[in-house]
Amino acid sequence: MPRYYEDKPEDAACAGVKEDLGACLLQSRCVLQEGKSPRQCLKEGTCRALQYSFFECKRSMLDVRSRIRGRKGY
């Protein structure tokens, strides 16, 4: 579930998605119960939807069309 930070200034593009991805990984069963690193859990496919959203947000920063449409993400 995405969390919105109203009182926190937006430092960089895709900061909200990045922070939610990190929180999802740290709260996942893979990290808490199995004791793996967040990087290993990400490679195994944990939090796949947020990972894809973060990828799309970063990719939209390089897309020329996004100058007109705006960045994807939140």
PQR file with spaces between the fields and no chain letter, atoms N, CA, C, O and H, PARSE charges and radii, in Angstrom:
ATOM       1  N    MET     1       0.840   -1.166    0.000 -0.4000 1.5000
ATOM       2  CA   MET     1       0.000    0.000    0.000 -0.0000 2.0000
ATOM       3  C    MET     1       0.891    1.236    0.000  0.5500 1.7000
ATOM       4  O    MET     1       1.744    1.373    0.876 -0.5500 1.4000
ATOM       5  N    PRO     2       0.713    2.131   -0.957 -0.5600 1.5000
ATOM       6  CA   PRO     2       1.550    3.329   -1.010  0.2800 2.0000
ATOM       7  C    PRO     2       1.285    4.258    0.168  0.5500 1.7000
ATOM       8  O    PRO     2       0.152    4.405    0.627 -0.5500 1.4000
ATOM       9  N    ARG     3       2.327    4.859    0.630 -0.4000 1.5000
ATOM      10  CA   ARG     3       2.207    5.844    1.694 -0.0000 2.0000
ATOM      11  C    ARG     3       2.551    7.204    1.108  0.5500 1.7000
ATOM      12  O    ARG     3       3.496    7.343    0.332 -0.5500 1.4000
ATOM      13  H    ARG     3       3.248    4.739    0.258  0.4000 1.0000
ATOM      14  N    TYR     4       1.777    8.194    1.490 -0.4000 1.5000
ATOM      15  CA   TYR     4       1.999    9.543    0.985 -0.0000 2.0000
ATOM      16  C    TYR     4       2.548   10.404    2.109  0.5500 1.7000
ATOM      17  O    TYR     4       2.077   10.336    3.244 -0.5500 1.4000
ATOM      18  H    TYR     4       1.009    8.082    2.121  0.4000 1.0000
ATOM      19  N    TYR     5       3.523   11.192    1.793 -0.4000 1.5000
ATOM      20  CA   TYR     5       4.190   12.017    2.782 -0.0000 2.0000
ATOM      21  C    TYR     5       3.893   13.475    2.447  0.5500 1.7000
ATOM      22  O    TYR     5       4.530   14.067    1.576 -0.5500 1.4000
ATOM      23  H    TYR     5       3.906   11.247    0.871  0.4000 1.0000
ATOM      24  N    GLU     6       2.909   14.048    3.158 -0.4000 1.5000
ATOM      25  CA   GLU     6       2.488   15.406    2.862 -0.0000 2.0000
ATOM      26  C    GLU     6       3.456   16.437    3.432  0.5500 1.7000
ATOM      27  O    GLU     6       3.727   17.453    2.791 -0.5500 1.4000
ATOM      28  H    GLU     6       2.391   13.567    3.866  0.4000 1.0000
ATOM      29  N    ASP     7       3.980   16.184    4.632 -0.4000 1.5000
ATOM      30  CA   ASP     7       4.848   17.159    5.270 -0.0000 2.0000
ATOM      31  C    ASP     7       6.310   17.002    4.869  0.5500 1.7000
ATOM      32  O    ASP     7       7.154   17.777    5.316 -0.5500 1.4000
ATOM      33  H    ASP     7       3.760   15.359    5.153  0.4000 1.0000
ATOM      34  N    LYS     8       6.617   16.034    4.050 -0.4000 1.5000
ATOM      35  CA   LYS     8       7.989   15.782    3.620 -0.0000 2.0000
ATOM      36  C    LYS     8       8.206   16.388    2.232  0.5500 1.7000
ATOM      37  O    LYS     8       7.453   16.073    1.310 -0.5500 1.4000
ATOM      38  H    LYS     8       5.931   15.404    3.686  0.4000 1.0000
ATOM      39  N    PRO     9       9.204   17.239    2.058 -0.5600 1.5000
ATOM      40  CA   PRO     9       9.423   17.820    0.727  0.2800 2.0000
ATOM      41  C    PRO     9       9.926   16.775   -0.269  0.5500 1.7000
ATOM      42  O    PRO     9      10.624   15.830    0.099 -0.5500 1.4000
ATOM      43  N    GLU    10       9.569   16.960   -1.494 -0.4000 1.5000
ATOM      44  CA   GLU    10       9.956   16.039   -2.573 -0.0000 2.0000
ATOM      45  C    GLU    10      11.387   16.382   -2.994  0.5500 1.7000
ATOM      46  O    GLU    10      11.609   17.357   -3.713 -0.5500 1.4000
ATOM      47  H    GLU    10       9.002   17.728   -1.792  0.4000 1.0000
ATOM      48  N    ASP    11      12.348   15.585   -2.548 -0.4000 1.5000
ATOM      49  CA   ASP    11      13.752   15.860   -2.835 -0.0000 2.0000
ATOM      50  C    ASP    11      14.117   15.528   -4.279  0.5500 1.7000
ATOM      51  O    ASP    11      14.773   16.319   -4.958 -0.5500 1.4000
ATOM      52  H    ASP    11      12.167   14.793   -1.964  0.4000 1.0000
ATOM      53  N    ALA    12      13.701   14.388   -4.729 -0.4000 1.5000
ATOM      54  CA   ALA    12      14.090   13.944   -6.063 -0.0000 2.0000
ATOM      55  C    ALA    12      12.895   13.284   -6.739  0.5500 1.7000
ATOM      56  O    ALA    12      11.888   12.974   -6.101 -0.5500 1.4000
ATOM      57  H    ALA    12      13.168   13.747   -4.178  0.4000 1.0000
ATOM      58  N    ALA    13      13.032   13.080   -8.029 -0.4000 1.5000
ATOM      59  CA   ALA    13      11.986   12.392   -8.765 -0.0000 2.0000
ATOM      60  C    ALA    13      11.897   10.950   -8.285  0.5500 1.7000
ATOM      61  O    ALA    13      12.911   10.333   -7.959 -0.5500 1.4000
ATOM      62  H    ALA    13      13.849   13.332   -8.546  0.4000 1.0000
ATOM      63  N    CYS    14      10.712   10.430   -8.243 -0.4000 1.5000
ATOM      64  CA   CYS    14      10.449    9.043   -7.869 -0.0000 2.0000
ATOM      65  C    CYS    14      10.801    8.746   -6.415  0.5500 1.7000
ATOM      66  O    CYS    14      10.986    7.581   -6.064 -0.5500 1.4000
ATOM      67  H    CYS    14       9.888   10.931   -8.508  0.4000 1.0000
ATOM      68  N    ALA    15      10.898    9.751   -5.570 -0.4000 1.5000
ATOM      69  CA   ALA    15      11.291    9.534   -4.181 -0.0000 2.0000
ATOM      70  C    ALA    15      10.235    8.757   -3.407  0.5500 1.7000
ATOM      71  O    ALA    15      10.574    7.937   -2.554 -0.5500 1.4000
ATOM      72  H    ALA    15      10.747   10.697   -5.855  0.4000 1.0000
ATOM      73  N    GLY    16       8.964    9.002   -3.692 -0.4000 1.5000
ATOM      74  CA   GLY    16       7.906    8.295   -2.990 -0.0000 2.0000
ATOM      75  C    GLY    16       7.889    6.815   -3.311  0.5500 1.7000
ATOM      76  O    GLY    16       7.726    5.980   -2.421 -0.5500 1.4000
ATOM      77  H    GLY    16       8.688    9.668   -4.385  0.4000 1.0000
ATOM      78  N    VAL    17       8.059    6.488   -4.589 -0.4000 1.5000
ATOM      79  CA   VAL    17       8.067    5.087   -4.998 -0.0000 2.0000
ATOM      80  C    VAL    17       9.294    4.387   -4.425  0.5500 1.7000
ATOM      81  O    VAL    17       9.212    3.238   -3.991 -0.5500 1.4000
ATOM      82  H    VAL    17       8.191    7.166   -5.312  0.4000 1.0000
ATOM      83  N    LYS    18      10.413    5.068   -4.425 -0.4000 1.5000
ATOM      84  CA   LYS    18      11.649    4.474   -3.903 -0.0000 2.0000
ATOM      85  C    LYS    18      11.524    4.175   -2.409  0.5500 1.7000
ATOM      86  O    LYS    18      11.962    3.127   -1.935 -0.5500 1.4000
ATOM      87  H    LYS    18      10.479    6.001   -4.778  0.4000 1.0000
ATOM      88  N    GLU    19      10.921    5.109   -1.677 -0.4000 1.5000
ATOM      89  CA   GLU    19      10.778    4.913   -0.244 -0.0000 2.0000
ATOM      90  C    GLU    19       9.785    3.789    0.067  0.5500 1.7000
ATOM      91  O    GLU    19       9.993    3.008    0.995 -0.5500 1.4000
ATOM      92  H    GLU    19      10.565    5.960   -2.062  0.4000 1.0000
ATOM      93  N    ASP    20       8.712    3.716   -0.713 -0.4000 1.5000
ATOM      94  CA   ASP    20       7.751    2.629   -0.523 -0.0000 2.0000
ATOM      95  C    ASP    20       8.354    1.274   -0.874  0.5500 1.7000
ATOM      96  O    ASP    20       8.060    0.277   -0.215 -0.5500 1.4000
ATOM      97  H    ASP    20       8.543    4.351   -1.467  0.4000 1.0000
ATOM      98  N    LEU    21       9.188    1.229   -1.897 -0.4000 1.5000
ATOM      99  CA   LEU    21       9.859   -0.017   -2.269 -0.0000 2.0000
ATOM     100  C    LEU    21      10.796   -0.479   -1.156  0.5500 1.7000
ATOM     101  O    LEU    21      10.841   -1.664   -0.826 -0.5500 1.4000
ATOM     102  H    LEU    21       9.427    2.040   -2.432  0.4000 1.0000
ATOM     103  N    GLY    22      11.530    0.447   -0.590 -0.4000 1.5000
ATOM     104  CA   GLY    22      12.428    0.106    0.517 -0.0000 2.0000
ATOM     105  C    GLY    22      11.670   -0.400    1.733  0.5500 1.7000
ATOM     106  O    GLY    22      12.087   -1.362    2.378 -0.5500 1.4000
ATOM     107  H    GLY    22      11.493    1.410   -0.858  0.4000 1.0000
ATOM     108  N    ALA    23      10.552    0.252    2.045 -0.4000 1.5000
ATOM     109  CA   ALA    23       9.740   -0.174    3.186 -0.0000 2.0000
ATOM     110  C    ALA    23       9.129   -1.547    2.934  0.5500 1.7000
ATOM     111  O    ALA    23       9.068   -2.381    3.838 -0.5500 1.4000
ATOM     112  H    ALA    23      10.213    1.033    1.521  0.4000 1.0000
ATOM     113  N    CYS    24       8.678   -1.778    1.711 -0.4000 1.5000
ATOM     114  CA   CYS    24       8.099   -3.080    1.362 -0.0000 2.0000
ATOM     115  C    CYS    24       9.139   -4.187    1.518  0.5500 1.7000
ATOM     116  O    CYS    24       8.838   -5.258    2.046 -0.5500 1.4000
ATOM     117  H    CYS    24       8.728   -1.101    0.977  0.4000 1.0000
ATOM     118  N    LEU    25      10.344   -3.930    1.065 -0.4000 1.5000
ATOM     119  CA   LEU    25      11.395   -4.938    1.162 -0.0000 2.0000
ATOM     120  C    LEU    25      11.773   -5.217    2.614  0.5500 1.7000
ATOM     121  O    LEU    25      11.968   -6.371    2.996 -0.5500 1.4000
ATOM     122  H    LEU    25      10.588   -3.060    0.636  0.4000 1.0000
ATOM     123  N    LEU    26      11.876   -4.170    3.418 -0.4000 1.5000
ATOM     124  CA   LEU    26      12.280   -4.360    4.813 -0.0000 2.0000
ATOM     125  C    LEU    26      11.203   -5.048    5.644  0.5500 1.7000
ATOM     126  O    LEU    26      11.513   -5.670    6.660 -0.5500 1.4000
ATOM     127  H    LEU    26      11.718   -3.233    3.108  0.4000 1.0000
ATOM     128  N    GLN    27       9.932   -4.945    5.224 -0.4000 1.5000
ATOM     129  CA   GLN    27       8.840   -5.576    5.960 -0.0000 2.0000
ATOM     130  C    GLN    27       8.446   -6.925    5.368  0.5500 1.7000
ATOM     131  O    GLN    27       7.503   -7.554    5.848 -0.5500 1.4000
ATOM     132  H    GLN    27       9.681   -4.440    4.399  0.4000 1.0000
ATOM     133  N    SER    28       9.145   -7.374    4.344 -0.4000 1.5000
ATOM     134  CA   SER    28       8.764   -8.624    3.679 -0.0000 2.0000
ATOM     135  C    SER    28       9.199   -9.840    4.507  0.5500 1.7000
ATOM     136  O    SER    28      10.094   -9.759    5.349 -0.5500 1.4000
ATOM     137  H    SER    28       9.911   -6.862    3.954  0.4000 1.0000
ATOM     138  N    ARG    29       8.542  -10.954    4.239 -0.4000 1.5000
ATOM     139  CA   ARG    29       8.852  -12.216    4.917 -0.0000 2.0000
ATOM     140  C    ARG    29      10.273  -12.654    4.593  0.5500 1.7000
ATOM     141  O    ARG    29      10.954  -13.252    5.425 -0.5500 1.4000
ATOM     142  H    ARG    29       7.815  -11.020    3.555  0.4000 1.0000
ATOM     143  N    CYS    30      10.706  -12.356    3.392 -0.4000 1.5000
ATOM     144  CA   CYS    30      12.035  -12.756    2.935 -0.0000 2.0000
ATOM     145  C    CYS    30      13.132  -12.163    3.836  0.5500 1.7000
ATOM     146  O    CYS    30      14.086  -12.853    4.196 -0.5500 1.4000
ATOM     147  H    CYS    30      10.153  -11.870    2.716  0.4000 1.0000
ATOM     148  N    VAL    31      12.989  -10.907    4.186 -0.4000 1.5000
ATOM     149  CA   VAL    31      14.006  -10.242    5.012 -0.0000 2.0000
ATOM     150  C    VAL    31      13.829  -10.590    6.485  0.5500 1.7000
ATOM     151  O    VAL    31      14.796  -10.911    7.175 -0.5500 1.4000
ATOM     152  H    VAL    31      12.214  -10.346    3.894  0.4000 1.0000
ATOM     153  N    LEU    32      12.583  -10.526    6.964 -0.4000 1.5000
ATOM     154  CA   LEU    32      12.347  -10.696    8.396 -0.0000 2.0000
ATOM     155  C    LEU    32      12.537  -12.143    8.864  0.5500 1.7000
ATOM     156  O    LEU    32      13.193  -12.380    9.878 -0.5500 1.4000
ATOM     157  H    LEU    32      11.797  -10.266    6.403  0.4000 1.0000
ATOM     158  N    GLN    33      11.979  -13.092    8.147 -0.4000 1.5000
ATOM     159  CA   GLN    33      12.016  -14.478    8.622 -0.0000 2.0000
ATOM     160  C    GLN    33      13.189  -15.272    8.064  0.5500 1.7000
ATOM     161  O    GLN    33      13.805  -16.058    8.783 -0.5500 1.4000
ATOM     162  H    GLN    33      11.447  -12.899    7.323  0.4000 1.0000
ATOM     163  N    GLU    34      13.499  -15.073    6.798 -0.4000 1.5000
ATOM     164  CA   GLU    34      14.561  -15.854    6.178 -0.0000 2.0000
ATOM     165  C    GLU    34      15.937  -15.234    6.377  0.5500 1.7000
ATOM     166  O    GLU    34      16.950  -15.904    6.174 -0.5500 1.4000
ATOM     167  H    GLU    34      12.999  -14.433    6.214  0.4000 1.0000
ATOM     168  N    GLY    35      15.990  -13.958    6.773 -0.4000 1.5000
ATOM     169  CA   GLY    35      17.261  -13.314    7.068 -0.0000 2.0000
ATOM     170  C    GLY    35      18.095  -12.941    5.861  0.5500 1.7000
ATOM     171  O    GLY    35      19.304  -12.745    5.985 -0.5500 1.4000
ATOM     172  H    GLY    35      15.168  -13.414    6.937  0.4000 1.0000
ATOM     173  N    LYS    36      17.479  -12.839    4.703 -0.4000 1.5000
ATOM     174  CA   LYS    36      18.209  -12.464    3.494 -0.0000 2.0000
ATOM     175  C    LYS    36      18.317  -10.954    3.398  0.5500 1.7000
ATOM     176  O    LYS    36      17.593  -10.225    4.076 -0.5500 1.4000
ATOM     177  H    LYS    36      16.497  -12.998    4.602  0.4000 1.0000
ATOM     178  N    SER    37      19.217  -10.492    2.557 -0.4000 1.5000
ATOM     179  CA   SER    37      19.355   -9.049    2.356 -0.0000 2.0000
ATOM     180  C    SER    37      18.237   -8.561    1.434  0.5500 1.7000
ATOM     181  O    SER    37      17.704   -9.342    0.645 -0.5500 1.4000
ATOM     182  H    SER    37      19.805  -11.084    2.006  0.4000 1.0000
ATOM     183  N    PRO    38      17.878   -7.282    1.524 -0.5600 1.5000
ATOM     184  CA   PRO    38      16.845   -6.748    0.631  0.2800 2.0000
ATOM     185  C    PRO    38      17.208   -6.902   -0.847  0.5500 1.7000
ATOM     186  O    PRO    38      16.324   -7.079   -1.685 -0.5500 1.4000
ATOM     187  N    ARG    39      18.478   -6.836   -1.166 -0.4000 1.5000
ATOM     188  CA   ARG    39      18.904   -6.999   -2.557 -0.0000 2.0000
ATOM     189  C    ARG    39      18.603   -8.411   -3.072  0.5500 1.7000
ATOM     190  O    ARG    39      18.151   -8.586   -4.204 -0.5500 1.4000
ATOM     191  H    ARG    39      19.197   -6.692   -0.485  0.4000 1.0000
ATOM     192  N    GLN    40      18.857   -9.402   -2.232 -0.4000 1.5000
ATOM     193  CA   GLN    40      18.560  -10.784   -2.624 -0.0000 2.0000
ATOM     194  C    GLN    40      17.054  -10.996   -2.789  0.5500 1.7000
ATOM     195  O    GLN    40      16.613  -11.680   -3.712 -0.5500 1.4000
ATOM     196  H    GLN    40      19.224   -9.259   -1.312  0.4000 1.0000
ATOM     197  N    CYS    41      16.280  -10.408   -1.895 -0.4000 1.5000
ATOM     198  CA   CYS    41      14.824  -10.548   -1.980 -0.0000 2.0000
ATOM     199  C    CYS    41      14.279   -9.856   -3.220  0.5500 1.7000
ATOM     200  O    CYS    41      13.319  -10.335   -3.824 -0.5500 1.4000
ATOM     201  H    CYS    41      16.638   -9.852   -1.145  0.4000 1.0000
ATOM     202  N    LEU    42      14.871   -8.750   -3.601 -0.4000 1.5000
ATOM     203  CA   LEU    42      14.443   -8.039   -4.803 -0.0000 2.0000
ATOM     204  C    LEU    42      14.723   -8.865   -6.046  0.5500 1.7000
ATOM     205  O    LEU    42      13.922   -8.870   -6.981 -0.5500 1.4000
ATOM     206  H    LEU    42      15.651   -8.360   -3.110  0.4000 1.0000
ATOM     207  N    LYS    43      15.847   -9.560   -6.066 -0.4000 1.5000
ATOM     208  CA   LYS    43      16.175  -10.427   -7.195 -0.0000 2.0000
ATOM     209  C    LYS    43      15.250  -11.633   -7.277  0.5500 1.7000
ATOM     210  O    LYS    43      15.006  -12.161   -8.361 -0.5500 1.4000
ATOM     211  H    LYS    43      16.498   -9.555   -5.306  0.4000 1.0000
ATOM     212  N    GLU    44      14.732  -12.072   -6.122 -0.4000 1.5000
ATOM     213  CA   GLU    44      13.821  -13.211   -6.099 -0.0000 2.0000
ATOM     214  C    GLU    44      12.399  -12.834   -6.488  0.5500 1.7000
ATOM     215  O    GLU    44      11.575  -13.717   -6.727 -0.5500 1.4000
ATOM     216  H    GLU    44      14.930  -11.643   -5.241  0.4000 1.0000
ATOM     217  N    GLY    45      12.094  -11.546   -6.557 -0.4000 1.5000
ATOM     218  CA   GLY    45      10.782  -11.113   -7.012 -0.0000 2.0000
ATOM     219  C    GLY    45       9.871  -10.566   -5.931  0.5500 1.7000
ATOM     220  O    GLY    45       8.668  -10.433   -6.158 -0.5500 1.4000
ATOM     221  H    GLY    45      12.764  -10.828   -6.363  0.4000 1.0000
ATOM     222  N    THR    46      10.401  -10.249   -4.772 -0.4000 1.5000
ATOM     223  CA   THR    46       9.595   -9.654   -3.720 -0.0000 2.0000
ATOM     224  C    THR    46       9.268   -8.208   -4.089  0.5500 1.7000
ATOM     225  O    THR    46      10.121   -7.494   -4.617 -0.5500 1.4000
ATOM     226  H    THR    46      11.378  -10.358   -4.588  0.4000 1.0000
ATOM     227  N    CYS    47       8.042   -7.776   -3.813 -0.4000 1.5000
ATOM     228  CA   CYS    47       7.573   -6.404   -4.092 -0.0000 2.0000
ATOM     229  C    CYS    47       7.696   -6.065   -5.578  0.5500 1.7000
ATOM     230  O    CYS    47       8.172   -4.988   -5.937 -0.5500 1.4000
ATOM     231  H    CYS    47       7.349   -8.356   -3.384  0.4000 1.0000
ATOM     232  N    ARG    48       7.272   -6.969   -6.418 -0.4000 1.5000
ATOM     233  CA   ARG    48       7.438   -6.826   -7.866 -0.0000 2.0000
ATOM     234  C    ARG    48       6.684   -5.612   -8.420  0.5500 1.7000
ATOM     235  O    ARG    48       7.189   -4.941   -9.320 -0.5500 1.4000
ATOM     236  H    ARG    48       6.886   -7.844   -6.126  0.4000 1.0000
ATOM     237  N    ALA    49       5.490   -5.320   -7.902 -0.4000 1.5000
ATOM     238  CA   ALA    49       4.700   -4.203   -8.424 -0.0000 2.0000
ATOM     239  C    ALA    49       5.392   -2.868   -8.152  0.5500 1.7000
ATOM     240  O    ALA    49       5.436   -2.005   -9.029 -0.5500 1.4000
ATOM     241  H    ALA    49       5.080   -5.865   -7.171  0.4000 1.0000
ATOM     242  N    LEU    50       5.928   -2.693   -6.951 -0.4000 1.5000
ATOM     243  CA   LEU    50       6.633   -1.448   -6.639 -0.0000 2.0000
ATOM     244  C    LEU    50       7.944   -1.352   -7.396  0.5500 1.7000
ATOM     245  O    LEU    50       8.361   -0.258   -7.778 -0.5500 1.4000
ATOM     246  H    LEU    50       5.892   -3.394   -6.239  0.4000 1.0000
ATOM     247  N    GLN    51       8.591   -2.468   -7.615 -0.4000 1.5000
ATOM     248  CA   GLN    51       9.822   -2.463   -8.394 -0.0000 2.0000
ATOM     249  C    GLN    51       9.533   -2.007   -9.824  0.5500 1.7000
ATOM     250  O    GLN    51      10.295   -1.226  -10.395 -0.5500 1.4000
ATOM     251  H    GLN    51       8.252   -3.356   -7.305  0.4000 1.0000
ATOM     252  N    TYR    52       8.439   -2.491  -10.398 -0.4000 1.5000
ATOM     253  CA   TYR    52       8.062   -2.104  -11.756 -0.0000 2.0000
ATOM     254  C    TYR    52       7.676   -0.623  -11.810  0.5500 1.7000
ATOM     255  O    TYR    52       8.026    0.075  -12.762 -0.5500 1.4000
ATOM     256  H    TYR    52       7.820   -3.126   -9.934  0.4000 1.0000
ATOM     257  N    SER    53       6.957   -0.144  -10.791 -0.4000 1.5000
ATOM     258  CA   SER    53       6.581    1.273  -10.741 -0.0000 2.0000
ATOM     259  C    SER    53       7.817    2.163  -10.655  0.5500 1.7000
ATOM     260  O    SER    53       7.881    3.207  -11.304 -0.5500 1.4000
ATOM     261  H    SER    53       6.673   -0.711  -10.017  0.4000 1.0000
ATOM     262  N    PHE    54       8.795    1.750   -9.855 -0.4000 1.5000
ATOM     263  CA   PHE    54      10.027    2.523   -9.728 -0.0000 2.0000
ATOM     264  C    PHE    54      10.795    2.541  -11.049  0.5500 1.7000
ATOM     265  O    PHE    54      11.340    3.572  -11.443 -0.5500 1.4000
ATOM     266  H    PHE    54       8.743    0.902   -9.327  0.4000 1.0000
ATOM     267  N    PHE    55      10.836    1.389  -11.731 -0.4000 1.5000
ATOM     268  CA   PHE    55      11.498    1.307  -13.030 -0.0000 2.0000
ATOM     269  C    PHE    55      10.820    2.227  -14.042  0.5500 1.7000
ATOM     270  O    PHE    55      11.494    2.951  -14.775 -0.5500 1.4000
ATOM     271  H    PHE    55      10.393    0.551  -11.411  0.4000 1.0000
ATOM     272  N    GLU    56       9.488    2.198  -14.084 -0.4000 1.5000
ATOM     273  CA   GLU    56       8.747    3.039  -15.029 -0.0000 2.0000
ATOM     274  C    GLU    56       8.950    4.515  -14.725  0.5500 1.7000
ATOM     275  O    GLU    56       9.048    5.328  -15.644 -0.5500 1.4000
ATOM     276  H    GLU    56       8.941    1.609  -13.490  0.4000 1.0000
ATOM     277  N    CYS    57       9.013    4.867  -13.467 -0.4000 1.5000
ATOM     278  CA   CYS    57       9.230    6.262  -13.091 -0.0000 2.0000
ATOM     279  C    CYS    57      10.612    6.729  -13.537  0.5500 1.7000
ATOM     280  O    CYS    57      10.752    7.814  -14.102 -0.5500 1.4000
ATOM     281  H    CYS    57       8.934    4.207  -12.720  0.4000 1.0000
ATOM     282  N    LYS    58      11.619    5.921  -13.287 -0.4000 1.5000
ATOM     283  CA   LYS    58      12.974    6.278  -13.709 -0.0000 2.0000
ATOM     284  C    LYS    58      13.089    6.345  -15.232  0.5500 1.7000
ATOM     285  O    LYS    58      13.765    7.220  -15.773 -0.5500 1.4000
ATOM     286  H    LYS    58      11.505    5.039  -12.828  0.4000 1.0000
ATOM     287  N    ARG    59      12.423    5.414  -15.917 -0.4000 1.5000
ATOM     288  CA   ARG    59      12.477    5.408  -17.375 -0.0000 2.0000
ATOM     289  C    ARG    59      11.769    6.624  -17.957  0.5500 1.7000
ATOM     290  O    ARG    59      12.194    7.157  -18.982 -0.5500 1.4000
ATOM     291  H    ARG    59      11.873    4.703  -15.477  0.4000 1.0000
ATOM     292  N    SER    60      10.698    7.065  -17.312 -0.4000 1.5000
ATOM     293  CA   SER    60       9.967    8.216  -17.821 -0.0000 2.0000
ATOM     294  C    SER    60      10.785    9.504  -17.718  0.5500 1.7000
ATOM     295  O    SER    60      10.511   10.471  -18.429 -0.5500 1.4000
ATOM     296  H    SER    60      10.354    6.632  -16.479  0.4000 1.0000
ATOM     297  N    MET    61      11.785    9.519  -16.837 -0.4000 1.5000
ATOM     298  CA   MET    61      12.644   10.697  -16.731 -0.0000 2.0000
ATOM     299  C    MET    61      13.510   10.855  -17.978  0.5500 1.7000
ATOM     300  O    MET    61      13.905   11.968  -18.328 -0.5500 1.4000
ATOM     301  H    MET    61      12.007    8.733  -16.260  0.4000 1.0000
ATOM     302  N    LEU    62      13.804    9.742  -18.645 -0.4000 1.5000
ATOM     303  CA   LEU    62      14.634    9.797  -19.846 -0.0000 2.0000
ATOM     304  C    LEU    62      13.810    9.937  -21.113  0.5500 1.7000
ATOM     305  O    LEU    62      14.349   10.268  -22.170 -0.5500 1.4000
ATOM     306  H    LEU    62      13.483    8.838  -18.361  0.4000 1.0000
ATOM     307  N    ASP    63      12.517    9.691  -21.021 -0.4000 1.5000
ATOM     308  CA   ASP    63      11.639    9.724  -22.179 -0.0000 2.0000
ATOM     309  C    ASP    63      11.342   11.166  -22.574  0.5500 1.7000
ATOM     310  O    ASP    63      10.954   11.975  -21.731 -0.5500 1.4000
ATOM     311  H    ASP    63      12.079    9.423  -20.163  0.4000 1.0000
ATOM     312  N    VAL    64      11.520   11.484  -23.836 -0.4000 1.5000
ATOM     313  CA   VAL    64      11.300   12.843  -24.323 -0.0000 2.0000
ATOM     314  C    VAL    64       9.818   13.206  -24.256  0.5500 1.7000
ATOM     315  O    VAL    64       9.470   14.361  -24.009 -0.5500 1.4000
ATOM     316  H    VAL    64      11.836   10.827  -24.520  0.4000 1.0000
ATOM     317  N    ARG    65       8.952   12.228  -24.474 -0.4000 1.5000
ATOM     318  CA   ARG    65       7.514   12.495  -24.434 -0.0000 2.0000
ATOM     319  C    ARG    65       7.036   12.882  -23.046  0.5500 1.7000
ATOM     320  O    ARG    65       5.998   13.528  -22.906 -0.5500 1.4000
ATOM     321  H    ARG    65       9.234   11.290  -24.675  0.4000 1.0000
ATOM     322  N    SER    66       7.785   12.491  -22.009 -0.4000 1.5000
ATOM     323  CA   SER    66       7.349   12.796  -20.655 -0.0000 2.0000
ATOM     324  C    SER    66       7.452   14.283  -20.351  0.5500 1.7000
ATOM     325  O    SER    66       6.878   14.749  -19.366 -0.5500 1.4000
ATOM     326  H    SER    66       8.629   11.966  -22.122  0.4000 1.0000
ATOM     327  N    ARG    67       8.157   15.023  -21.160 -0.4000 1.5000
ATOM     328  CA   ARG    67       8.213   16.466  -20.951 -0.0000 2.0000
ATOM     329  C    ARG    67       6.849   17.100  -21.175  0.5500 1.7000
ATOM     330  O    ARG    67       6.518   18.117  -20.565 -0.5500 1.4000
ATOM     331  H    ARG    67       8.623   14.645  -21.960  0.4000 1.0000
ATOM     332  N    ILE    68       6.072   16.502  -22.041 -0.4000 1.5000
ATOM     333  CA   ILE    68       4.735   17.000  -22.326 -0.0000 2.0000
ATOM     334  C    ILE    68       3.733   16.374  -21.369  0.5500 1.7000
ATOM     335  O    ILE    68       2.894   17.078  -20.806 -0.5500 1.4000
ATOM     336  H    ILE    68       6.340   15.675  -22.536  0.4000 1.0000
ATOM     337  N    ARG    69       3.807   15.078  -21.179 -0.4000 1.5000
ATOM     338  CA   ARG    69       2.820   14.343  -20.389 -0.0000 2.0000
ATOM     339  C    ARG    69       3.083   14.406  -18.899  0.5500 1.7000
ATOM     340  O    ARG    69       2.147   14.284  -18.108 -0.5500 1.4000
ATOM     341  H    ARG    69       4.488   14.506  -21.636  0.4000 1.0000
ATOM     342  N    GLY    70       4.307   14.589  -18.498 -0.4000 1.5000
ATOM     343  CA   GLY    70       4.654   14.555  -17.074 -0.0000 2.0000
ATOM     344  C    GLY    70       5.170   13.178  -16.681  0.5500 1.7000
ATOM     345  O    GLY    70       4.938   12.198  -17.388 -0.5500 1.4000
ATOM     346  H    GLY    70       5.068   14.688  -19.140  0.4000 1.0000
ATOM     347  N    ARG    71       5.866   13.104  -15.560 -0.4000 1.5000
ATOM     348  CA   ARG    71       6.437   11.850  -15.110 -0.0000 2.0000
ATOM     349  C    ARG    71       5.362   10.913  -14.595  0.5500 1.7000
ATOM     350  O    ARG    71       4.334   11.351  -14.079 -0.5500 1.4000
ATOM     351  H    ARG    71       6.055   13.901  -14.985  0.4000 1.0000
ATOM     352  N    LYS    72       5.609    9.623  -14.738 -0.4000 1.5000
ATOM     353  CA   LYS    72       4.728    8.607  -14.160 -0.0000 2.0000
ATOM     354  C    LYS    72       5.134    8.396  -12.724  0.5500 1.7000
ATOM     355  O    LYS    72       6.264    8.688  -12.333 -0.5500 1.4000
ATOM     356  H    LYS    72       6.445    9.267  -15.158  0.4000 1.0000
ATOM     357  N    GLY    73       4.223    7.896  -11.954 -0.4000 1.5000
ATOM     358  CA   GLY    73       4.531    7.637  -10.549 -0.0000 2.0000
ATOM     359  C    GLY    73       3.844    8.649   -9.665  0.5500 1.7000
ATOM     360  O    GLY    73       2.950    9.372  -10.104 -0.5500 1.4000
ATOM     361  H    GLY    73       3.304    7.658  -12.271  0.4000 1.0000
ATOM     362  N    TYR    74       4.263    8.696   -8.429 -0.4000 1.5000
ATOM     363  CA   TYR    74       3.674    9.633   -7.478 -0.0000 2.0000
ATOM     364  C    TYR    74       4.722   10.266   -6.648  0.5500 1.7000
ATOM     365  O    TYR    74       4.413   11.089   -5.785 -0.5500 1.4000
ATOM     366  H    TYR    74       4.990    8.109   -8.072  0.4000 1.0000
